[in-house]
Amino acid sequence: MGSKGILLILAGVLVAYYVYSPIPYDIEERWKLMVTDSFFRSLSNLAEVSELLGLKHYMGVMMFLTVAEEVVPASDDNVKVTDALFYDVPVVVYEPKRKTNGELNRAVIFIHGGGWCLGSARMGPYDLLSRRTAKELNAVVVSVDYRLAPAYHFPVQFDDVYNVVKYIVQDHVLSQYSVDVNRIAVSGDSAGGNLAAAVAQQLQEDPEIQVVLKAQVLLYPALQALDMNTPSYQQNEYMPILPKTLMVRFWSEYFTSDLFLFHAMMSNSHNSLESAHLLKFVNWTVFLPEIFRLKYNYTMPRIKSSDPSETISSITDPRASPLLVDDVKLQVLPKAYILTCEYDVLRDDGVMYATRLRRAGVQVTLEHFKDGFHGAMMLTIWPTSFEVGHRMVNSYIKWLDNNL
């Protein structure tokens, strides 16, 4: 065999080694997921090198994922699409064109994911989801483009979304879009699910807001930043599309660009005396059904000495970690739909929240996809279209139709 042949074989082996990743056999379309993940990992590796060399911040390179998917949302035969500013926050509004014989519209306030650092309401998958929701539910969908980290840290993202909700529930805005004040839902995926849950909680405590949300719809949400070692974090540490290192980086960037926090969170040693008393709310031995505990044993996160820093106060703020509220504050929340995936580091956050809400008397639908993985719901555009993602979207639409 000539040298060229040997080089080709070596190149093939290297490509196969890089593309291949250990993916559970009960996930359909495994090779498609491997190829998709190899692109994500390549971009992540490039981002790490760029940051190490001081060329560009890690998230600046990862932002390519957002830019590559961006579209220009436009009206079509079924949906009117407009750009607007709600309290200076950019939003994309989707209004159904179908007439309803004088009946007011339902409304869905949608918050995109991306770890508070990436994403946009103008990404193709979010545009398609909002468009389909508006058409099939005959609902007004307001998709929020909140500001992102690392340029803006918590609570800016929350404040942007909260201000949009406060704007929408004004009488003249409800009238402008013909929205029924009794049929409004807040929804989001991943970091957007985090913001949706936080908004639903904070609205109950705002004396200026008299409107009561009809539903909260949380799609594989991130809900707590205290324990990075739940069974789902351990089981899915290296899973596409969201390995533990990336999720922890998202969390740390949400609060600060100081990499000290990232390394502390990776070793689960970021808690202090100020957060120790809140660990009871995320104790998975109490709130996870046996089926999700698997072979893992509980180890309490390490507690360091007192740390009254602004970062710690942010991590323990329920606007950042909605799981950290007392039961009495959960009792008044609207009914919930929570979607979780077996192969997702955030799985246990959603399951624990479902358990706590149910114990507080809230009506909860927990839709768990045993063959699902994080982000599948937004990977619905060829060539990264996954059948499980389409099933998730169908479940989401159906639940909203029956409950909003």
C-alpha positions in Angstrom: 0.0 0.0 0.0 1.4 3.4 -1.0 1.9 6.4 1.3 -1.3 8.1 0.0 -3.3 5.1 0.9 -1.9 5.0 4.4 -2.6 8.7 4.8 -6.2 8.2 3.6 -6.7 5.4 6.1 -5.2 7.5 8.9 -7.4 10.5 7.9 -10.5 8.3 7.9 -9.6 6.9 11.3 -9.1 10.4 12.7 -12.4 11.6 11.3 -14.3 8.5 12.6 -12.7 9.0 16.0 -13.8 12.6 16.1 -17.3 12.1 14.8 -18.0 9.0 16.9 -19.4 9.6 20.4 -20.9 7.1 22.8 -24.7 7.6 22.3 -27.2 5.3 24.0 -28.8 2.8 21.7 -32.4 3.7 22.5 -31.8 7.1 20.8 -33.0 6.9 17.3 -31.0 8.4 14.4 -27.8 7.9 16.4 -25.4 8.6 13.5 -27.2 11.8 12.6 -26.8 12.9 16.2 -23.1 12.0 16.2 -22.5 14.1 13.1 -24.5 17.0 14.5 -22.6 16.8 17.8 -19.2 16.7 16.0 -20.1 20.2 14.6 -21.0 21.4 18.0 -17.8 20.0 19.5 -15.7 21.5 16.7 -17.1 24.9 17.3 -16.6 24.5 21.1 -13.0 23.5 20.6 -12.4 26.5 18.3 -14.0 28.7 20.9 -11.7 27.4 23.6 -8.6 27.9 21.5 -9.7 31.4 20.6 -10.3 32.3 24.2 -7.0 30.8 25.3 -5.1 32.8 22.7 -7.0 36.0 23.7 -8.6 36.4 20.3 -12.2 36.2 21.1 -14.4 35.3 24.1 -15.7 31.7 24.2 -19.3 32.8 23.8 -18.4 35.1 21.0 -17.3 32.2 18.9 -20.2 30.0 20.0 -22.5 32.8 18.8 -22.0 31.4 15.3 -24.7 28.9 16.2 -27.2 31.8 16.5 -26.0 33.7 13.5 -26.1 30.6 11.2 -29.7 29.9 12.1 -31.0 33.5 11.9 -33.8 34.3 9.5 -36.0 37.3 8.7 -39.4 36.5 10.1 -42.0 37.5 7.6 -45.8 37.3 7.3 -47.4 34.5 5.3 -51.0 33.5 4.4 -51.8 32.4 7.9 -49.7 34.6 10.3 -49.0 38.3 10.4 -45.4 38.8 11.7 -44.1 42.2 13.0 -41.1 43.5 14.9 -41.8 45.6 18.0 -40.3 47.1 21.1 -42.1 46.3 24.4 -40.5 48.6 27.0 -37.4 48.9 24.8 -37.1 45.1 24.5 -37.1 43.7 21.0 -39.9 41.2 20.3 -41.3 39.4 17.3 -45.1 39.3 17.3 -47.0 36.5 15.5 -50.7 37.2 15.0 -53.1 34.6 13.5 -55.0 35.9 10.4 -57.9 33.5 10.9 -61.0 35.2 12.1 -62.6 34.0 15.3 -66.1 35.6 15.1 -65.4 38.1 17.8 -63.7 35.7 20.2 -60.5 37.0 21.8 -57.2 35.4 21.1 -55.1 33.2 23.4 -51.5 34.5 23.9 -48.2 32.7 24.4 -45.1 34.7 25.6 -42.2 32.6 24.3 -38.6 32.9 25.6 -35.8 31.3 23.6 -33.0 29.1 25.0 -29.3 29.3 24.6 -27.9 29.4 28.1 -28.6 33.1 28.5 -25.6 33.6 26.2 -26.8 32.5 22.8 -30.0 32.3 20.8 -32.5 34.7 19.3 -36.2 34.9 18.6 -35.2 35.2 14.9 -33.6 31.8 14.7 -35.3 29.5 12.2 -36.5 26.8 14.6 -38.0 29.4 17.0 -39.6 31.3 14.1 -41.2 28.0 12.9 -42.4 27.1 16.3 -43.9 30.5 17.0 -45.5 30.5 13.5 -47.0 27.1 14.0 -48.3 28.0 17.5 -50.0 31.1 16.2 -51.6 29.3 13.3 -52.8 26.1 15.0 -53.8 27.6 18.3 -55.1 30.8 16.8 -52.9 32.5 19.4 -50.9 35.7 19.5 -47.2 34.7 20.1 -44.7 37.2 21.5 -41.2 35.9 21.1 -38.7 37.8 23.2 -35.2 38.9 22.2 -33.7 39.6 25.6 -30.1 40.8 26.1 -27.4 38.2 26.4 -24.3 37.3 28.5 -21.4 37.9 28.7 -22.2 41.5 27.7 -25.1 41.5 30.2 -25.3 39.4 33.3 -28.1 38.4 35.7 -30.6 39.9 36.3 -30.7 41.8 33.0 -32.1 38.8 31.1 -34.8 38.3 33.6 -35.6 42.0 33.8 -36.0 42.1 30.0 -38.5 39.2 29.9 -40.4 40.5 33.0 -40.8 43.9 31.4 -42.2 42.4 28.3 -44.8 40.5 30.3 -45.7 43.6 32.2 -46.1 45.5 29.0 -48.3 42.9 27.4 -50.8 42.7 30.3 -51.7 46.4 30.1 -55.3 46.9 29.0 -54.5 48.9 25.8 -51.9 46.3 24.7 -54.3 43.4 25.3 -56.9 45.3 23.3 -54.5 46.1 20.5 -53.8 42.4 19.9 -57.3 41.2 20.9 -55.9 39.0 23.7 -58.1 37.4 26.4 -56.5 38.4 29.7 -57.6 35.0 31.2 -55.8 32.9 28.5 -52.1 33.9 28.7 -49.2 31.5 29.0 -45.5 32.0 29.5 -43.2 29.4 27.8 -39.6 28.8 27.0 -37.0 26.1 26.4 -33.8 25.5 28.4 -32.6 28.9 29.7 -35.9 30.2 28.4 -37.7 27.7 30.5 -35.8 29.0 33.5 -36.9 32.6 32.7 -40.5 31.5 32.2 -40.6 29.8 35.5 -39.0 32.7 37.3 -41.4 35.2 35.6 -44.4 33.1 36.7 -43.2 33.1 40.3 -42.4 36.8 40.4 -45.7 37.9 38.9 -47.5 36.5 41.9 -45.6 38.8 44.2 -45.9 42.0 42.1 -48.6 44.3 43.5 -48.7 46.2 40.3 -49.8 43.1 38.3 -53.4 41.9 38.7 -53.3 39.5 35.7 -53.0 35.8 36.5 -51.3 33.6 34.0 -53.3 30.6 32.7 -50.2 28.3 32.3 -46.4 28.0 32.4 -44.9 25.7 29.8 -41.3 24.7 30.6 -39.3 22.8 28.0 -36.3 21.0 29.4 -35.7 23.9 31.8 -32.6 24.8 33.9 -34.0 25.6 37.3 -31.2 25.5 39.9 -27.5 26.4 40.1 -26.7 24.9 43.5 -26.0 21.2 42.7 -24.2 20.4 39.5 -24.0 16.7 40.4 -27.6 15.4 40.2 -28.0 12.0 38.6 -28.8 13.6 35.2 -25.6 15.7 35.4 -23.6 12.5 36.1 -25.4 10.3 33.6 -25.2 12.8 30.8 -21.9 14.5 31.5 -20.7 13.9 27.9 -24.0 13.7 26.0 -24.7 15.8 22.9 -25.9 18.6 22.6 -25.4 19.9 26.0 -22.5 18.3 28.0 -22.0 19.3 31.6 -19.0 21.6 30.8 -21.1 23.7 28.4 -24.1 23.9 30.8 -21.9 24.9 33.7 -20.2 27.5 31.5 -23.6 28.9 30.6 -24.5 29.1 34.3 -21.3 30.7 35.3 -21.4 33.2 32.4 -25.0 34.1 33.4 -23.6 35.5 36.7 -20.0 36.5 35.9 -17.2 36.1 33.3 -14.8 35.3 36.1 -13.7 31.7 35.3 -13.2 31.0 38.9 -16.9 30.4 39.3 -16.9 28.1 36.3 -14.2 25.9 37.8 -15.9 25.9 41.2 -19.2 24.9 39.7 -17.5 22.1 37.7 -16.2 20.6 41.0 -19.5 21.4 42.7 -17.7 23.4 45.3 -19.3 26.8 44.7 -21.8 26.7 47.7 -21.1 28.7 50.8 -22.8 29.2 54.2 -25.1 31.7 52.5 -26.5 29.0 50.2 -26.2 25.9 52.4 -29.7 26.3 53.9 -31.3 26.3 50.4 -29.8 22.9 49.4 -32.9 21.2 50.9 -34.9 22.5 47.9 -32.7 20.7 45.4 -32.0 17.5 47.4 -32.8 14.9 44.7 -33.1 12.0 47.2 -36.3 13.8 48.3 -37.8 15.1 45.0 -36.6 12.5 42.4 -38.7 9.4 41.8 -36.7 6.2 42.1 -36.6 5.6 38.3 -34.5 8.8 37.9 -32.0 8.1 40.7 -30.4 5.2 38.9 -27.2 3.9 40.5 -26.1 7.2 41.9 -25.6 8.1 45.6 -26.3 11.5 47.0 -23.3 13.6 48.0 -24.1 17.0 49.4 -22.3 19.8 47.5 -19.2 21.1 49.4 -19.8 24.1 51.6 -17.1 26.7 51.7 -16.7 29.4 54.3 -18.9 32.5 54.2 -19.0 34.2 50.9 -21.3 37.3 50.9 -20.3 38.2 47.3 -22.7 39.4 44.7 -22.2 36.2 42.7 -23.4 34.0 45.6 -26.5 36.2 46.1 -27.3 35.9 42.4 -27.0 32.1 42.4 -29.4 31.9 45.3 -31.9 34.4 43.9 -35.1 32.6 42.9 -35.2 34.7 39.8 -32.1 32.7 38.7 -33.0 29.4 40.4 -36.8 29.0 40.6 -36.4 25.7 42.5 -35.2 27.7 45.6 -38.6 29.0 46.8 -40.7 27.9 49.7 -43.8 25.7 49.0 -46.1 28.5 50.0 -44.9 30.5 46.9 -45.4 27.5 44.7 -49.1 27.0 45.7 -50.3 30.0 43.9 -48.6 29.2 40.5 -50.5 28.4 37.3 -50.8 24.9 36.0 -47.7 23.7 34.4 -46.5 21.6 31.5 -42.9 20.4 32.0 -41.0 18.5 29.2 -37.9 16.6 30.1 -35.5 14.3 28.2 -33.8 11.2 29.6 -30.5 12.1 28.0 -30.2 15.7 29.3 -28.1 17.1 32.2 -31.2 19.3 33.0 -33.6 16.4 33.3 -33.6 16.3 37.1 -34.3 20.0 37.4 -37.5 19.6 35.6 -38.5 16.4 37.4 -37.8 17.9 40.8 -39.8 21.0 40.0 -42.7 18.9 38.8 -42.6 17.0 42.1 -42.5 20.1 44.2 -45.3 21.8 42.3 -47.5 18.7 42.6 -46.9 18.5 46.4 -47.9 22.2 46.6 -51.2 21.4 44.9 -50.4 22.7 41.4 -51.7 20.8 38.4 -48.7 19.5 36.5 -48.2 17.5 33.3 -44.7 16.0 33.2 -44.0 14.8 29.7 -40.8 12.7 29.8 -39.2 11.5 26.6 -37.2 8.4 27.3 -35.4 8.7 23.9 -35.0 12.4 24.1 -31.9 14.6 24.3 -31.5 18.3 25.1 -32.3 20.6 22.2 -34.0 18.0 20.1 -37.2 20.1 20.0 -35.3 22.9 18.1 -33.4 20.5 15.8 -36.4 20.1 13.5 -35.0 21.7 10.3 -33.3 19.5 7.7 -30.6 18.2 7.8 -30.6 18.3 11.7 -34.3 17.2 11.9 -34.9 14.5 14.5 -38.2 12.5 14.8 -38.2 12.8 18.6 -38.0 16.6 18.2 -41.1 16.6 16.1 -42.9 14.5 18.7 -41.9 17.0 21.3 -43.3 19.9 19.3 -46.6 18.0 18.7 -46.9 17.3 22.4 -46.2 21.0 23.2 -48.8 22.3 20.8 -51.4 19.7 21.8 -51.1 20.5 25.5 -51.4 24.3 24.9 -54.4 23.7 22.7 -56.1 21.7 25.5 -55.1 23.9 28.4 -54.9 27.5 27.3 
